């Protein structure tokens, strides 16, 4: 299981604390593989881009219109977190639905 997030993100820390045998990958330092971004975009669409983040608020209107894949490549902290990959299945966020699906609730 891999968790893509930020080490200073409270939600990511909660997820890491609840999950066992998980590999943490910091999106700022390690990035997210292109195939994972492609899969996540096809599964979650626009929900993958966190439009409530500080990074989003700092972008100009023209940049916000950029293709989500290019936007996430240029600004990995825009990705909603955590993004969890477990045996080919992706989960986004750390809501009750994700916790139940991963058996941690």
ABEGO torsion letter per residue (X at the ends): XBBBBBAABAAAAAAAAABBGBBBBBAAAAEBBAAAAAAAAAAAEAAABBAABAAAAABBAAAAABBAAAAAAABAAABBOBBBBBGGBBBBEABAAAAAAAGAX
